[in-house]
Amino acid sequence: MKYIFGPVASRRFGMSLGVDLSPDKKRCNFDCIYCELDPAKPVTEYEIPPKPEEILKEINKAVEKFDFEVLTITSNGEPTLYPFLDELVNELKGHKLLILSNSSTIHNKKIQKTLCKFDIVKLSLDAVTPKIFKKIDRPHKSIDIEKIINGMIEFRRIYDKELIIEILVVKGINDKEEEFEKLNEVLAQIKPDRVDISTIDRPPAYNVEGVSVERLFELSKKIENQHIFIPTREKLNFKIENLTKEELLTTLKKRPFTDSDIQNIFDEHTSRLFNDLMKENLIEEVWVGGIKFYKAIM
Ligand code: SF4
């Protein structure tokens, strides 16, 4: 199959069947410094797009063959550049739909309308300072971060399903506290359901490095009142230790934790306290985009 990949088990979204709208080459209006695809000059248009019927035919075959929970629309590049995205999505009713976008077109009203048809929209926002945004995402010269931010705020007003923002951290570029303070201000305006903070975990096109998971946790402290997900399989070198009941409740109010956060960073005492608070019904479970968070009820 040309356009289908998977299904793959995704920790964030469950079993996902992928649809790649640009399988033959990279078609992107960014050339991110951390991209896993070969470097390519950013483009703003999808040349010679396949007809939606061609892609649909493959999706329909795959749907009969595989079990999956979510149909993920993605691309070797930016899926919203595909000019028939709206037509394609109209034919996919009945499936749980997720799109992974770099956000570059989110200010466009037509794209906003199309994205409203998805159950989960995941948008990238690696930096808000124009200089840092250009350095990390290397966008086409017509793309402006202010427009993207305003587009995200506008989109949130009309989109009431799950909106996830992903920040990918690259060492020496967007890994400073000041950038995360600015991201925090912008995220407070966007009001996403979840913020994923990740780093490079496969060799990228350019010679850049990720940061440690500990650093991701440090930076995440600057992001307040959001459901933050830091995907990690590593054992962490730091612990949250000896909190009092009140301190734990305040922490979980400001920053709901996931199962993996709790297993990885709570010491024995704090884990016991957490279990007691669960029994006392002072902590509730909240599911966001397939991830369970624990939040204090206060
Ligand atoms: S947006 Fe995605 S495909 Fe495009 S350059 Fe960045 S990482 Fe690569």
Boltz pocket constraint, residues with backbone or C-beta under 6 A from the ligand:
constraints:
  - pocket:
      binder: B
      contacts: [[A, 28], [A, 29], [A, 30], [A, 31], [A, 32], [A, 34], [A, 35], [A, 36], [A, 37], [A, 75], [A, 76], [A, 77], [A, 78], [A, 102], [A, 137]]
      max_distance: 6.0
